[in-house]
Amino acid sequence: MAYKIDADTCTSCGACEPVCPVEAISEGDDSYVIDGDTCIDCGLCESTCPVDAISAE
């Protein structure tokens, strides 16, 4: 189960991107996005997000 970033909640602060150990997070058009095929479900991004925009799918 991969993690997902809610585009409506994400403020594009970028806090999640550097903590991802497999570089599954990148900047999208309106918010950051997580590549579900690359995500290893570690949860580091969820605990780092200051606005709780990241959750498990």
N, C-alpha and C positions, 0 to 999 in steps of 0.2 A: 504494500500500500504506500503510494508516494504522497508527499505533501503537496499542498496547493496554496497559492497566494490569492486572496480575494482582491480583485482589482479595484473594487469600490472602496475598500478599507485601506489598501496600501498607499502610503504617502511617498513612495519612491525614495526613502531615506538611504537605502543601500546597506543597512546594518546586516542584513542576512547574507549578502553575497560573499563576503570574505570568510564567513564561518563555515561555509559548505566544504566538506573535505573532498568532494568529488566534482566540484565546480558545476553543479547542476542548476545553479541560479544565475540568471542573466537579466539585464535591463530590457524590458519590453517597451512597447509604444507608450502605454499609459501607466504601467506599474512593472515591478519585477515579476519574473515568471520562473517556474521550476520545471525542468525537463523531467517528466515522470519516468522516462526510460533510464535516466542516469541516476536519479535519486535513490539513495540506499536506505531511506527511512530512519535516519539517525535522530532526527528531531532537534538538532542544534539550531536550525533556522527558526523554528517555532519559539524556542525559549529566548531567542535574541530579539525578535520583533517587538518594537516598543508600542505598536498599536494593535497587536493580536490579529494581524491579517493572515497569518499562516496557520493551517490546520491539516490534519491527516484526511485524505480523501476517503 
